[in-house]
């Protein structure tokens, strides 16, 4: 299990690497997959979330804290770096 990412943060001014899912404490909450993602602490409501299934600071690669690999940042996921995107929240 690698804690390093090969994906870059999408900004021209920096060459920083994205954080791994485990470093960010990312997890996909399958129980909430079909929920209204406009309410709650989901990736969908985070300022770092890039629709449809990416994050500006956490890599899509690797496993989450449950040791599962989905190859994406799910809208029903959550991590320790979550910051509210008030434009998406209801």
C-alpha positions as CSV (number, residue, x, y, z in Angstrom):
1,X,0.0,0.0,0.0
2,X,1.7,3.2,-1.2
3,X,1.1,6.5,0.6
4,X,2.4,8.5,-2.3
5,X,0.5,9.8,-5.3
6,X,1.6,10.4,-8.9
7,X,-1.2,13.0,-9.5
8,X,-0.4,16.7,-9.4
9,X,-2.5,19.4,-7.8
10,X,-4.1,21.2,-10.9
11,X,-2.3,24.5,-10.6
12,X,0.3,25.9,-12.9
13,X,2.2,27.6,-10.1
14,X,2.9,24.5,-8.1
15,X,4.3,20.9,-8.5
16,X,2.9,19.6,-5.3
17,X,1.6,16.0,-5.2
18,X,-1.9,15.3,-4.2
19,X,-2.4,13.5,-0.8
20,X,-3.2,9.8,-0.7
21,X,-6.7,8.7,0.3
22,X,-5.4,7.2,3.6
23,X,-3.4,10.3,4.5
24,X,-6.5,12.4,4.0
25,X,-8.5,9.8,6.0
26,X,-10.8,9.4,3.0
27,X,-13.6,6.9,3.1
28,X,-16.6,6.1,0.8
29,X,-19.8,5.8,2.7
30,X,-21.7,3.2,0.6
31,X,-24.7,3.6,3.0
32,X,-25.2,7.1,1.6
33,X,-24.5,6.4,-2.1
34,X,-28.2,7.2,-3.0
35,X,-28.7,10.0,-0.5
36,X,-29.2,13.7,-1.2
37,X,-25.6,14.8,-1.4
38,X,-26.5,18.4,-1.0
39,X,-27.0,17.8,2.7
40,X,-24.3,16.5,5.0
41,X,-20.6,16.3,5.1
42,X,-20.1,14.6,1.7
43,X,-17.3,15.2,-0.8
44,X,-20.1,16.6,-3.1
45,X,-20.4,19.6,-0.6
46,X,-16.7,20.2,-0.3
47,X,-14.9,23.2,-1.9
48,X,-12.2,20.8,-3.1
49,X,-14.6,18.4,-5.0
50,X,-14.4,18.5,-8.8
51,X,-17.5,17.0,-10.4
52,X,-18.1,14.3,-11.3
53,X,-15.6,12.3,-9.2
54,X,-12.3,14.1,-8.5
55,X,-10.7,16.2,-5.7
56,X,-8.2,19.0,-6.1
57,X,-6.0,17.8,-3.2
58,X,-6.7,14.1,-2.7
59,X,-5.7,11.5,-5.3
60,X,-8.2,9.2,-7.1
61,X,-5.6,6.4,-6.8
62,X,-5.1,3.9,-4.1
63,X,-7.1,2.6,-1.2
64,X,-9.2,4.4,1.3
65,X,-9.2,3.8,5.1
66,X,-11.3,0.7,4.6
67,X,-8.6,-0.7,2.2
68,X,-11.0,-0.3,-0.8
69,X,-9.9,1.1,-4.1
70,X,-12.6,2.7,-6.4
71,X,-10.4,4.8,-8.7
72,X,-12.4,7.9,-7.9
73,X,-13.4,10.4,-5.3
74,X,-17.0,9.6,-4.7
75,X,-19.6,12.2,-4.2
76,X,-20.8,10.2,-1.1
77,X,-17.2,10.1,0.3
78,X,-15.8,12.1,3.2
79,X,-12.3,13.0,4.4
80,X,-10.6,14.9,7.2
81,X,-9.9,17.9,5.0
82,X,-13.6,18.6,4.2
83,X,-14.5,22.3,3.9
84,X,-18.1,23.3,3.1
85,X,-19.0,24.6,-0.3
86,X,-22.0,26.7,0.7
87,X,-23.1,27.1,-3.0
88,X,-23.8,23.3,-3.1
89,X,-25.4,22.9,0.3
90,X,-29.1,23.0,1.1
